Amino acid sequence: MTSPNPYAIDADTLSGMKPLRKVVYSLGSNLGDRLGNLQGAVDAIRDTPDVIVVDVSSVYESDSVGGPEGSPPYLNLVIVAETTLEPRTLLERALAVEDAFGRVRTERWGPRTLDVDLVVVGNTFKDEPDMKLPHPRAHERGFVLAPWAEIDPRAELPGQGSVADLLSAVDLTGVSRREDLAVDTD
């Protein structure tokens, strides 16, 4: 929102402070200790300086999408956080967390110990070879939308609309909430 006062001063800009922005991560694992991998990623994101975890969804299980035939199912969850960090820094941290859990990139959408996707950072739009924001396929993935809607029912996916509306339009076959599994969110 722009101030009607042409002489208005943005105190945050003058002080060097950066505003808090919402960041949404989608986590998935279909190799190894899937639940342990998710827990480790939640802990690593929580331990990231200048990232404040607001909420963590329940654990969901989903069929592999786009990967090789016979890929094992994923465990997924979504984290909503607030941060002052820049998108590039958040992406570098996400990749470092994946690497710490043995993520190997040999084939597109192949099985993985851990996938940490940066879904949104505020209302930032980026279209760079290694970073697309918002995530270009989040609006069509039930394993992202269902856990996100659970913890942030009024969420908006910039450029796509409300998460609740997007969720109602996707096929949730193969996506289920796992009531018997949970990560520690404290």
Secondary structure as UniProt FT lines:
FT   TURN            6..7
FT   HELIX           11..15
FT   STRAND          21..29
FT   HELIX           34..46
FT   TURN            49..50
FT   STRAND          51..56
FT   STRAND          60..62
FT   TURN            69..70
FT   STRAND          74..83
FT   HELIX           87..100
FT   TURN            101..102
FT   TURN            108..109
FT   STRAND          115..121
FT   TURN            122..123
FT   STRAND          126..128
FT   TURN            129..130
FT   STRAND          131..133
FT   TURN            136..137
FT   HELIX           138..140
FT   HELIX           142..151
FT   TURN            153..154
FT   STRAND          156..157
FT   TURN            158..160
FT   STRAND          161..162
FT   HELIX           163..169
FT   TURN            173..174
FT   STRAND          175..177
FT   TURN            179..180
//
